[in-house]
């Protein structure tokens, strides 16, 4: 397993946040542990 220091991870996340959209190698996800809580109106 490759381990990275905390500063590296933080800088990587900051670079991802700057991207305007998802790319072919980066897809934004959301952790939705309880999907019943977040339902979209029909």
MOBEL-V664663 format. One record per pair of residues at least 4 apart in sequence whose ideal C-beta (glycine too) atoms are under 6 Angstrom apart, sorted by the first residue. I is the first residue (numbers start at 0). J is the second residue. D is the distance in Angstrom with one decimal. If there is no record, write none. Layout:
i,j,d
I,J,D
I,J,D
This chain:
i,j,d
3,7,4.4
3,8,5.5
21,25,5.9
21,26,5.2
21,27,5.6
31,37,5.9
